[in-house]
Amino acid sequence: MSPTVDVGLSSRVDERILLAIALIAASTLLFAACDVGAKFIQPEASAEKIAWWRNLVYVIVAVPFALRREGRAVFRPRHLWLNILRGLAAICGTILFLLGLQHQQIPDATAISFVSPVFVMALSIVFLGEVVGTRRWLSALVGFSGVLIIVQPGTSSFHYASIFTLVAAFVGAFSTILTRKAARDSAETMMVWTSLIGLSVATVLVWPEIFQTSWHEFVFGMAGGLFFAIGQVCCVFAYRMAPASLLAPFSYLQMISATAVSFVVWGIVPGLTTTVGASLIVASGLYSLHRERMRARHRRAVPEL
């Protein structure tokens, strides 16, 4: 292969990686905007109703998107029960997060939700049989200490809503474990089943409320759902263009997006405890990603010995 072809190929790869990073960055802004939409209608809509709006639009976007890319195969997953369980976990996690968001600022709730990798690490021992070393446990403790700094249990600053957000992070971690176990199914298949199960559960929970919707709720509910759905699609495209290990650290940009959006809309600036706690959570998460990358590199190298 000539040097010219090598350079051209390398340039195209670099462009795909940059585009993937841009899509992840855009998704973090979209998810933050989605939470802003939820904040605007919380006085008139329950957490379950907001989750219903998100999943309604998610179905409208995800199903045609998945059918176009994968065809009717998306309705025949290889791991049916894992996809059903994942969908139930996703809707439960969404509702719990929204319950916490009712009494928390978006940057605080977002920061707490990013402790999810700590729970993933612990659950991977039980469900995936992974071995976790001392350094990763110490990293997990650092991340969890960041959560405690933000939540401040035992002080007058503590609010029970933090518990909802923390449990939502745990449920999200369980959903991640299910995603790994159902790895043979495509991202499009998981999107379809997650959205359909989420909409079905939410519809049962809020059926009487559906017919009591104001124009204000309709506009912000649909907008929030659209931001959420497009953010998910951005993630699907991004992870097809670049390795997950490369893109995962950029998901932490959502903390910056949440802070920026909250400042623009409400003029909110995170306090010292949120800033310190979020920094510890990010440091813990990035170190865990680094260790995971090292482990993956080691696994690839073993057969060559």
C-alpha positions in Angstrom: 0.0 0.0 0.0 1.4 3.4 -1.0 2.1 6.2 1.5 -0.5 8.3 -0.1 -3.2 5.6 0.5 -2.0 5.2 4.1 -2.3 8.9 4.8 -5.8 9.0 3.2 -7.0 6.0 5.2 -5.6 7.4 8.4 -7.2 10.8 7.7 -10.6 9.1 7.2 -10.2 7.1 10.4 -9.3 10.3 12.3 -12.4 12.1 10.9 -14.7 9.3 12.0 -13.2 9.4 15.5 -13.6 13.1 15.7 -17.2 12.9 14.4 -17.9 10.1 17.0 -16.6 12.4 19.8 -18.7 15.3 18.5 -21.8 13.0 18.5 -21.1 12.0 22.2 -20.6 15.7 23.1 -23.9 16.6 21.4 -25.7 13.7 23.2 -24.6 15.1 26.6 -26.0 18.5 25.7 -29.2 16.9 24.4 -29.6 14.8 27.6 -29.1 18.0 29.7 -31.7 19.8 27.7 -34.0 16.9 28.2 -33.7 17.3 32.0 -34.4 21.1 31.6 -37.6 20.2 29.8 -38.5 17.9 32.7 -37.9 20.7 35.2 -40.2 23.0 33.3 -43.2 20.7 33.6 -42.6 19.1 37.0 -45.1 21.4 38.7 -47.9 19.9 36.5 -46.7 16.5 35.6 -45.6 13.5 37.7 -42.3 11.7 37.2 -44.1 8.9 35.6 -45.9 11.2 33.2 -42.5 12.8 32.2 -41.1 9.3 31.7 -44.1 8.6 29.5 -43.4 11.6 27.3 -39.8 10.5 26.9 -40.7 7.0 25.9 -43.5 8.1 23.6 -41.1 10.2 21.5 -38.4 7.5 21.9 -40.7 4.9 20.3 -41.7 7.3 17.5 -38.0 7.9 16.7 -36.3 4.6 17.6 -38.7 2.1 15.9 -38.5 3.6 12.4 -34.8 4.2 12.8 -34.1 0.6 13.9 -36.4 -0.9 11.2 -34.6 1.0 8.5 -31.2 -0.2 9.7 -32.0 -3.8 10.9 -35.4 -4.7 9.5 -37.9 -6.8 11.4 -35.1 -8.7 13.0 -35.3 -6.1 15.8 -38.5 -7.7 17.0 -36.7 -11.1 17.3 -33.9 -10.6 19.8 -31.6 -13.4 20.6 -32.0 -12.6 24.3 -35.7 -11.9 24.7 -35.9 -12.0 28.5 -32.7 -10.0 29.0 -34.2 -7.3 26.7 -37.5 -7.3 28.6 -35.6 -7.1 31.9 -33.4 -4.3 30.5 -36.5 -2.4 29.4 -38.0 -2.7 32.9 -34.8 -1.6 34.5 -34.5 1.4 32.1 -38.0 2.7 32.9 -37.6 2.2 36.6 -34.3 4.1 36.5 -35.8 6.9 34.5 -38.7 7.4 37.0 -36.4 7.2 40.0 -34.1 9.8 38.5 -37.0 12.1 37.7 -38.3 11.7 41.3 -34.9 12.8 42.5 -34.8 15.7 40.0 -38.0 17.1 41.5 -36.0 18.4 44.5 -32.5 18.6 43.1 -30.7 20.9 40.7 -29.7 19.3 37.4 -25.9 19.4 38.0 -26.3 17.7 41.4 -28.5 14.9 40.1 -26.3 14.4 37.1 -23.1 14.2 39.2 -24.7 11.6 41.5 -25.9 9.5 38.5 -22.3 9.2 37.3 -21.5 7.0 40.2 -23.1 4.2 38.2 -19.7 2.8 37.0 -19.0 2.0 40.7 -22.1 -0.1 40.9 -21.3 -1.7 37.5 -18.0 -2.8 38.9 -19.6 -4.4 41.9 -22.4 -6.0 40.0 -19.9 -7.4 37.4 -18.4 -9.5 40.1 -21.8 -11.2 40.8 -23.3 -11.4 37.3 -20.2 -11.5 35.0 -17.7 -13.3 37.2 -15.1 -10.5 36.9 -12.2 -10.1 39.3 -11.8 -6.6 40.7 -8.4 -5.7 42.1 -7.5 -3.5 45.0 -6.9 -0.4 42.9 -10.3 -0.5 41.3 -11.9 -0.9 44.7 -10.0 2.1 46.0 -11.1 4.0 42.9 -14.7 3.0 43.7 -14.4 4.3 47.2 -13.1 7.7 45.9 -16.1 7.9 43.6 -18.5 7.0 46.3 -16.9 9.6 48.7 -17.7 12.1 46.0 -21.3 11.2 46.2 -21.3 11.5 50.0 -19.8 15.0 49.6 -22.6 16.1 47.3 -25.4 14.3 49.3 -24.1 15.3 52.7 -26.0 12.7 54.7 -26.6 13.5 58.4 -26.5 17.3 57.8 -29.2 19.9 57.3 -28.2 20.0 53.6 -29.3 16.4 53.0 -32.5 15.8 51.0 -34.2 12.5 50.6 -34.4 13.1 46.9 -30.7 12.2 46.7 -31.7 8.6 47.6 -33.9 8.4 44.5 -31.0 9.6 42.3 -28.6 7.1 43.9 -30.9 4.2 43.5 -31.5 5.3 39.8 -27.7 5.1 39.3 -27.8 1.5 40.7 -30.6 0.5 38.5 -28.8 2.1 35.5 -25.7 0.0 36.4 -27.9 -3.2 36.4 -29.2 -2.2 33.0 -25.5 -1.9 31.8 -24.8 -5.4 33.1 -27.9 -6.7 31.2 -26.6 -4.9 28.1 -23.3 -6.7 28.3 -25.0 -10.1 28.8 -27.2 -9.4 25.7 -24.2 -8.3 23.7 -25.2 -10.5 20.7 -28.3 -8.2 20.1 -27.7 -5.0 18.1 -28.0 -1.6 19.6 -31.1 -1.0 17.4 -32.8 -4.1 18.9 -32.1 -2.9 22.4 -33.4 0.6 21.5 -36.7 -0.8 20.2 -37.3 -3.1 23.2 -36.3 -0.5 25.7 -38.6 2.1 24.2 -41.6 -0.1 23.7 -41.4 -1.6 27.2 -40.8 1.8 28.7 -43.8 3.2 27.0 -46.0 0.3 27.9 -45.1 0.5 31.6 -45.4 4.2 31.7 -48.8 4.2 29.9 -50.2 1.8 32.6 -48.9 4.0 35.4 -50.3 7.3 34.0 -53.3 6.3 32.0 -55.7 8.7 33.8 -53.2 11.5 33.5 -52.7 11.2 29.7 -56.0 13.0 29.0 -55.2 15.8 31.4 -52.4 17.5 29.5 -52.0 21.3 29.0 -50.3 22.8 25.9 -47.4 23.9 28.1 -46.8 20.3 29.2 -47.3 19.0 25.7 -44.7 21.3 24.2 -42.0 20.7 26.9 -42.8 17.0 27.2 -42.5 16.4 23.5 -39.3 18.6 23.3 -37.7 16.7 26.2 -38.6 13.4 24.6 -37.2 14.5 21.3 -33.9 15.6 22.9 -33.7 12.3 24.7 -34.4 10.2 21.6 -32.0 12.1 19.4 -29.3 11.8 22.1 -29.8 8.0 22.1 -29.4 7.9 18.3 -26.3 10.0 18.5 -24.8 7.5 20.9 -25.6 4.6 18.6 -23.9 6.3 15.6 -20.9 7.3 17.8 -20.3 3.8 19.1 -20.4 2.4 15.6 -17.6 4.9 14.5 -15.2 4.6 17.4 -14.3 2.1 20.2 -16.3 2.4 23.4 -13.1 2.6 25.5 -12.2 5.8 23.5 -15.6 7.4 23.8 -16.6 6.6 27.3 -14.5 9.3 29.0 -16.3 12.0 26.9 -19.7 11.0 28.4 -18.5 12.9 31.5 -19.0 16.1 29.4 -22.6 15.8 30.5 -21.7 17.3 33.9 -20.3 20.3 32.0 -23.4 20.4 29.8 -25.7 20.1 32.8 -23.9 23.0 34.5 -23.9 25.2 31.4 -27.5 24.6 30.6 -28.6 25.3 34.3 -26.5 28.5 34.3 -28.0 29.7 31.0 -31.6 28.9 31.9 -31.7 29.7 35.7 -28.4 31.3 36.5 -27.4 28.4 38.8 -23.8 28.0 39.7 -22.8 24.7 41.4 -21.6 25.1 45.0 -18.3 24.0 46.3 -19.5 20.6 47.6 -21.0 19.7 44.1 -17.8 20.8 42.4 -15.5 18.8 44.7 -17.8 15.7 44.7 -18.3 15.7 41.0 -14.5 16.0 40.5 -13.9 12.9 42.6 -16.6 11.0 40.8 -15.1 11.9 37.4 -11.6 11.0 38.6 -12.9 7.6 39.8 -14.7 6.9 36.6 -11.8 7.9 34.4 -9.4 5.7 36.4 -11.8 2.8 36.2 -12.0 3.2 32.4 -8.2 3.3 32.2 -7.9 0.1 34.2 -10.6 -1.6 32.0 -8.7 -0.5 28.9 -5.5 -2.0 30.4 -7.3 -5.3 31.2 -8.7 -5.5 27.6 -5.2 -4.9 26.2 -3.8 -7.6 28.4 -6.5 -10.1 27.3 -5.7 -9.4 23.7 -2.0 -9.9 24.3 -2.3 -13.2 26.2 -3.0 -15.5 23.1 0.1 -14.1 21.5 2.4 -15.2 24.3 
